[in-house]
Each structure stands twice: as C-alpha cells, then as structure tokens.
Amino acid sequence: MFDSVKNLKKIQTDFDKYQNNFFTKRNPEFFCLELNGEAGELANLEKKLWKGKDIDFDLVADEAADVFIALMNYCNSRELDLAKSVNLKLIKIETKRLDLKSKCEEY
C-alpha cells in the first residue's frame, strides 16, 4: 500500500463513528448530493479566485474540509473502502506513468 494512504482507513472509520453517534442516518444518495453541493461551493470560490477577486483562503479551506467530510460520509454509506480504492487507483496511475516513461525512453 502507498504510504500516503495508510492512515486513510482509520480516518474513514473515525468519521463513520462520529456520523453514526451524533447525526441522523442518511442514505448514500443524500451524501452523494451533499458531496456535489460542497464541491460546487468550493468550485464557486475557486472561480472567484480565478477571476481575481479577493477571497479569504480560510473560506476555501473550510469548503475543502466540507468536501472531504462529505466524501467520507458517502464512502461510509456505500461501505466503500476508500483507502483500498485510492491505493488501487494510485497503482494504476503509477503503472501507466512507468509504461509511458518506458515508451518515451525507447525513442
């Protein structure tokens, strides 16, 4: 497993415990919509930054945290092991990168 995702399983488990202990149980569709809503709020701030507007970076960080939390809740509601999924995706990316590098070196 990539070192960068080793603690993700514990983080995801901790979020699941917190959500289950203190909030109403929701279905995966709710969390998917919440995730997209939070990502949209982050995108709107980024768009304002892109246009040169003065945006407090604390707001950007706050929205990024909301996206992360919503992703944790969605994955937990779907019983997805995010650490495993991220690790598998990183392996695919690294395999493609190395293959492309090898092909480039052939020329």
VMD Tcl script that draws the C-alpha trace (Angstrom):
set ca {
  {0.00 0.00 0.00}
  {1.22 3.50 -0.78}
  {2.43 5.21 2.39}
  {0.24 8.22 1.66}
  {-2.98 6.27 2.19}
  {-2.05 4.11 5.18}
  {-3.96 6.25 7.70}
  {-6.98 6.82 5.48}
  {-8.76 3.69 6.75}
  {-8.61 4.95 10.34}
  {-9.76 8.41 9.30}
  {-12.70 6.90 7.43}
  {-13.59 4.67 10.39}
  {-13.43 7.63 12.78}
  {-15.73 9.67 10.54}
  {-18.19 6.78 10.41}
  {-18.29 6.51 14.21}
  {-18.75 10.26 14.59}
  {-21.52 10.40 11.96}
  {-23.36 7.42 13.45}
  {-23.10 8.70 17.03}
  {-24.23 12.26 16.52}
  {-26.27 12.59 13.33}
  {-29.37 11.15 11.68}
  {-28.72 8.13 9.47}
  {-28.86 9.12 5.81}
  {-28.86 7.13 2.59}
  {-25.99 7.17 0.07}
  {-27.95 9.36 -2.34}
  {-28.16 12.10 0.31}
  {-24.40 12.01 0.84}
  {-23.73 11.96 -2.91}
  {-25.83 15.10 -3.34}
  {-24.16 16.67 -0.31}
  {-20.74 15.89 -1.77}
  {-21.64 17.51 -5.07}
  {-23.11 20.54 -3.31}
  {-19.98 21.04 -1.22}
  {-17.75 20.56 -4.27}
  {-19.85 23.17 -6.06}
  {-19.35 25.64 -3.23}
  {-15.59 25.05 -3.40}
  {-15.67 25.46 -7.19}
  {-17.51 28.78 -6.85}
  {-14.81 30.12 -4.54}
  {-12.12 28.89 -6.91}
  {-13.88 30.59 -9.82}
  {-13.87 33.86 -7.89}
  {-10.15 33.46 -7.19}
  {-9.56 32.71 -10.87}
  {-11.34 35.94 -11.78}
  {-9.03 37.84 -9.44}
  {-11.49 38.50 -6.63}
  {-10.21 38.80 -3.09}
  {-11.35 35.63 -1.28}
  {-10.40 34.67 2.26}
  {-8.38 31.44 1.98}
  {-9.93 30.30 5.26}
  {-13.22 30.01 3.33}
  {-11.51 27.88 0.68}
  {-10.00 25.64 3.35}
  {-13.39 25.37 5.09}
  {-15.12 24.29 1.87}
  {-12.32 21.81 1.09}
  {-12.89 20.30 4.53}
  {-16.61 20.07 3.80}
  {-15.85 18.19 0.57}
  {-13.59 15.78 2.43}
  {-16.17 15.15 5.14}
  {-18.94 14.64 2.58}
  {-16.70 12.18 0.70}
  {-16.05 10.23 3.91}
  {-19.78 10.10 4.65}
  {-20.61 8.99 1.11}
  {-18.00 6.23 1.13}
  {-19.17 5.01 4.52}
  {-22.80 4.99 3.44}
  {-21.84 2.86 0.42}
  {-19.44 0.74 2.52}
  {-16.57 1.67 0.21}
  {-13.04 1.20 1.50}
  {-11.57 4.48 0.31}
  {-8.01 3.60 1.33}
  {-8.14 0.43 -0.76}
  {-9.72 2.26 -3.69}
  {-7.18 5.09 -3.59}
  {-4.32 2.63 -3.33}
  {-5.57 0.63 -6.33}
  {-6.03 3.84 -8.32}
  {-2.51 5.02 -7.47}
  {-1.13 1.67 -8.61}
  {-2.97 2.07 -11.95}
  {-1.67 5.62 -12.34}
  {1.89 4.60 -11.50}
  {1.75 1.65 -13.91}
  {0.56 3.94 -16.72}
  {3.20 6.54 -15.84}
  {6.00 3.99 -15.90}
  {4.71 2.50 -19.15}
  {4.60 5.93 -20.77}
  {8.07 6.75 -19.45}
  {9.39 3.48 -20.87}
  {7.84 4.19 -24.27}
  {9.30 7.70 -24.31}
  {12.76 6.38 -23.49}
  {12.55 3.97 -26.44}
  {12.53 6.92 -28.86}
}
mol new
graphics top color blue
foreach p $ca { graphics top sphere $p radius 0.5 }
foreach p [lrange $ca 0 end-1] q [lrange $ca 1 end] { graphics top cylinder $p $q radius 0.2 }
display resetview
